């Protein structure tokens, strides 16, 4: 892929979402009324309607060509790569600066090699200096040779479940004993940048998912077990104990 039209390719992409006004979305007026009423009671604002933060359409940059370009240039001098990009992009325009902003999301310039592992010289805003433990960036400039290098990917096998408070049903479902209550946990594939994990009660990245579960999944739902399910669960727990007592 040529880098001459990279700026246009990255920017020129249809927005995602529905082709309809956000005022026609279900619950739009009711949600705004509720937010406005709560803010008014707290004395944060006067009686006027808050503009919505969630629209029916949103921007979506096409970053695939940029990633493919960097992947094809691995092993080449970074100064030559950057010079070609600056020649093909007009950095005086917003489009050119926008592409370069995305470029620094993928490439780390200030790196030092410690025990064969690329480390950031400056502390990351995420608190991770080891590039192999971070999802971003995916490439770095070697401090001695000045070549563009790909961050090595650590191979991880799914962690075996040995906790007695965890009973695995399948690759996407399991029982967990949390705060003296059994829950049925459903996992889904983590295809985006982040997703909210109901077990961690916060957003997790694909790298964090690999460290937690051994694969790119996240706990999507947590449902307390009912009486019938608890009865089947107790039988499932009791069965191995009877088998282990046999000679």
N, C-alpha and C positions, 0 to 999 in steps of 0.2 A: 504494500500500500504506500503510495507516494505521500510525502508530508506536505505537498504544495497546497492541498485543499483541506488540510487537517482542521483549521479553524472553522471552516464552513461545515465540515462533517460533524464535528463535536457539537456545534451550536444548533445546526439545522435539524431538529428532531421534533416531531409533534408532541405537544403536551399530553400527558396522561389524564384520564378521568372522563367524565361525561360531558357531552355538549349540551349543557343546560345551565340555567341560572342557579346559583346557590340558594336563592330564595324559594326554589321549588323543591329543595331537598326535604325529606321527611324529618320533622322535629326541629326545623331551622328556627322558626319564630319562637317556639316554646323554649329552646335552649338559650336564645338571646335574652328573652324576658327573665329567665331564671338568673342568669349571670348579672344582668343589670340590677335586678332586685337585691341580690346579695351584696353587690358592690355599693349600692345606695344605702343599705342598712348599715354597712360598715363605715359610711362616711367617706368613701373613696372618690365619689364623683357625684355630679348632679343628675337630674332626671333626663338622660338622653340615651339613645340606644347604642350599645357597643357594636362596632363593626366585626364581622366574623373573621376568625383566624383561618378556618378551614374552608377552602373553596372547592368547587366541583371539578376544577382542573389544577394541575400543578406542573412545574417544569421538570424535565427529565433529560439530562445531557447524555449524549451517546458517546461513552468513553471507551467503547470497544476498539475503535481504530487507534486511539492513543496507546492503549495497552499492547495491541499487536505491534505497533511501531517500536515500542520499547523492547518487547520480547525479541524482535528481529535484530535489534542493535546490541544485544548482549555480547560482550567481548570486544566491543569497539571503543576507541577513546571517547570519553565523555565530552571533552572540549569540542571535538568534531561534530558529535551528535547535537550538542546544544547550539553550535554555530549554524548548522543547517536549519534547525528549528527557528532560530531568530531571523534567518534570511527569508524563510518561507512565510513567517508570521509577521504581521505588522504590529509590533508591540506598542505602538502609539494608540491603537484602537482598543476598545473594550473587549472585542472578540479575541484579539491576540493576547491580551493580559489574562483573559479568562482561561484560555488554554494553558498558559504558563502556570496559573494558580493550581490547575489540576495536575500539572506535571510534578510539582513539588509534593503532591500527595502520594506519588508513586516512587519518587527518587529521593534518597537521603544522601546529602553531600558530605556532611561532617561525620566521618566514621573512623573508628580505630579497631584493629583486629586483636582480640584477646583470646588466647587458646584456640585460635582458628575460628572464632565466632565473631561476626561483625557486631560492634557495639556503637551506640550513639555517643558522641563526645559530649553533647549537651543533654541534660535531663529532658525526657519526654514529658509532654503534658499529661500523658496517661500513666506515668511512673514506670515505664518499661524502657530500658536502654538496650536490651537484647533484641535485635531485629527478628530473630527466629521465634520469639515469643509474642510478637506483635503482628496484627493483621496488616497494618500499614507501616512503612512503605514496603513494596515488593522488590525494589531494586536499590542498589547503593553504588557509590563510586569508590573504587578501591583506593585507599590512601597512598599507596606506593606507585602502583602502575597507572592509576588514573583511568582504568577501564570501567565500563558499566558492567556490574555483576548482579546476578539474581540472588535474592535472599534464599538460602537453603531452607527447604521445607522439612520439618521433623516428621518422621513417620510415627503415627500413633495407632495403637491397636485399641479396640474398645475395652474399657476397663471391666473386668469381671465383677459381678455383683456378689459380694460376700457378706454384706451387712444383713443381720437377721431381721432388721426392720424394713428390708426391701425385698419384695417378691416379684420377680420379673415374669410377666405373662407373654410378652412378645417384644419385638424390637421397638414398638411404639407405645406399649402400655405396661404399667407395673403398679403394684401396691406399695404404699409407703406408710410407715407408722410414725406420725408426727404429733407431738404433744398429746400422747396417749389416745390418739384417734387414727383409724385406718382410712387412707384416702386412695382413690384410684387416679393415677397420674397418666395423662395422655401426652405423648411427645410428637412434635412435628419437625420437619426438616427446616433448618435455618438457611434460607436461600438469600435473604437480604443482608444488609450491613449489620443491623441490630434487631433484636426482638425481645419482648418482655417475657422473662422467665418467672412463672408463678411460684417456683420453689425458692429462687434467689430473691424474688420481689424487687427486681430491677432489670434494666436492659443489659443484655449480654451480647458479645460479639462472637463471630465464628471461632476465634482463637480461644476465648473463654469457654465456649461450648466444648471444644476439643479437650481442654484441661479438665472440665467437669464430668463429661459423659463419654469421652473417647471418640466422639463423632459430632458432626455439625447438626445437632438437634437441640431443641429447647422444650421445656415443660410448658405446654400450651394451655392445659386445663387441669384443675384439681377438684375432684368431687368426693365428698364424704360417702363412705360405703353404707348401704342400707342393711337392714336386718338379714335379709336373705343372702346378700353378698357376704356379710360377716360370718354367717353360718358356713358357707362354702369355704371361706378363707380359713376359719378355724380348723376345718377338716383337712384342708391342704397343709396347714402348719403341723397338725398332729400326725399326719401319715408318715413323714420321715422319721419321727421319733420312735414309732412302733417298729419300723423296719430296722433302725439302727440297733435295737435291743436284741435282734435275733442273732444267734451264733453264726 
